[in-house]
Amino acid sequence: MNLRSWLRRSPQPVALRTDDGKTIRIGEGRKKWSDAETVVAEMQPAALSALDRDGNVTRVTRFDREDEDELEDVEEKKAESKAQQASREREHRDVQIARLLIEAADKAAARHETAYAVGFRHYGELVEVLSKRLTGLELAWQKTLDQRAEESAVPAGSSGESAAIMSMIGSALAHQKSTPDAPKNGAK
């Protein structure tokens, strides 16, 4: 027997009475039959009477083992439905969390991209400044070497051989300084 069909049959009951005398009031709203069916399934009565507004019995039904199985099936279906609903809600929540994490990661990556671009631009400028300073230092060092070589080209009171060697080095350096575009290392 389908309990919900029995409950909804006219005249519709306002309350139910079990075989042990307990009264079950039928609630209001869309789920009133489902709620009544759940209460009956929990109580597992052997017989059930439908009562009208005045408390008169309008119909009676007896539950056999098959009916109890049917009630258990209804409860199992409801439990499965609730479990599926909970699973869908968890899945929906997980999807929302994943979306939020992806958005946060994208925003963080965009912020880092900007920061890295600024940082690398500044590093490039720093390398350029340091390169210019190093070039200036190399030129100053070379100039100092050239000046020392010219000053020591003919030292006063030195031996003839040493003076000749220094003179040749000094003139070679002076010649190299005067022709900066000359080929180097035998290149033509």
ZIVEN-V858205 format. One record per pair of residues at least 6 apart in sequence whose ideal C-beta (glycine too) atoms are under 8 Angstrom apart, sorted by sequence separation. I is the first residue (numbers start at 0). GAP is how many residues later the second one is. D is the distance in whole Angstrom. If there is no record, write none. Layout:
i:I gap:GAP d:D
i:I gap:GAP d:D
This chain:
i:6 gap:6 d:7
i:16 gap:6 d:5
i:17 gap:6 d:7
i:25 gap:6 d:6
i:50 gap:6 d:6
i:51 gap:6 d:5
i:175 gap:6 d:8
i:15 gap:7 d:7
i:16 gap:7 d:8
i:25 gap:7 d:8
i:49 gap:7 d:7
i:50 gap:7 d:7
i:154 gap:7 d:8
i:14 gap:8 d:5
i:15 gap:8 d:4
i:26 gap:8 d:6
i:39 gap:8 d:6
i:48 gap:8 d:5
i:49 gap:8 d:5
i:62 gap:8 d:8
i:154 gap:8 d:7
i:157 gap:8 d:7
i:6 gap:9 d:8
i:14 gap:9 d:6
i:26 gap:9 d:7
i:49 gap:9 d:5
i:153 gap:9 d:6
i:14 gap:10 d:5
i:15 gap:10 d:7
i:25 gap:10 d:5
i:48 gap:10 d:7
i:49 gap:10 d:7
i:13 gap:11 d:7
i:14 gap:11 d:6
i:48 gap:11 d:5
i:154 gap:11 d:7
i:13 gap:12 d:6
i:23 gap:12 d:6
i:47 gap:12 d:7
i:153 gap:12 d:6
i:12 gap:13 d:6
i:46 gap:13 d:6
i:47 gap:13 d:5
i:152 gap:13 d:5
i:153 gap:13 d:6
i:11 gap:14 d:8
i:46 gap:14 d:7
i:151 gap:14 d:6
i:152 gap:14 d:5
i:23 gap:15 d:5
i:46 gap:15 d:5
i:47 gap:15 d:7
i:23 gap:16 d:7
i:45 gap:16 d:7
i:46 gap:16 d:7
i:152 gap:16 d:7
i:153 gap:16 d:7
i:45 gap:17 d:6
i:152 gap:17 d:3
i:44 gap:18 d:7
i:151 gap:18 d:8
i:152 gap:18 d:7
i:6 gap:19 d:8
i:23 gap:19 d:8
i:43 gap:19 d:8
i:15 gap:20 d:7
i:148 gap:20 d:6
i:149 gap:20 d:5
i:21 gap:21 d:7
i:148 gap:21 d:6
i:21 gap:23 d:8
i:149 gap:23 d:7
i:15 gap:24 d:7
i:43 gap:24 d:6
i:148 gap:24 d:5
i:149 gap:24 d:7
i:7 gap:25 d:6
i:17 gap:25 d:6
i:19 gap:25 d:7
i:6 gap:26 d:5
i:18 gap:26 d:5
i:17 gap:27 d:4
i:18 gap:27 d:5
i:43 gap:27 d:7
i:145 gap:27 d:6
i:18 gap:28 d:4
i:22 gap:28 d:8
i:3 gap:29 d:5
i:6 gap:29 d:6
i:17 gap:29 d:7
i:18 gap:29 d:7
i:3 gap:30 d:8
i:6 gap:30 d:7
i:17 gap:30 d:6
i:40 gap:30 d:4
i:16 gap:31 d:7
i:17 gap:31 d:8
i:39 gap:31 d:7
i:40 gap:31 d:7
i:145 gap:31 d:6
i:15 gap:32 d:6
i:16 gap:32 d:4
i:3 gap:33 d:6
i:15 gap:33 d:7
i:40 gap:33 d:6
i:2 gap:34 d:5
i:15 gap:34 d:6
i:16 gap:34 d:6
i:36 gap:34 d:8
i:40 gap:34 d:5
i:15 gap:35 d:7
i:14 gap:36 d:4
i:2 gap:37 d:6
i:12 gap:37 d:4
i:13 gap:37 d:6
i:36 gap:37 d:6
i:37 gap:37 d:7
i:12 gap:38 d:6
i:13 gap:38 d:6
i:12 gap:39 d:7
i:13 gap:39 d:5
i:14 gap:40 d:8
i:16 gap:40 d:8
i:37 gap:40 d:7
i:10 gap:41 d:6
i:6 gap:43 d:7
i:5 gap:44 d:8
i:33 gap:44 d:8
i:12 gap:45 d:6
i:10 gap:47 d:5
i:8 gap:50 d:7
i:5 gap:53 d:8
i:5 gap:55 d:6
i:0 gap:60 d:7
i:0 gap:62 d:8
i:2 gap:64 d:8
i:0 gap:66 d:5
i:2 gap:67 d:7
i:1 gap:68 d:7
i:2 gap:68 d:7
i:0 gap:69 d:7
i:2 gap:71 d:7
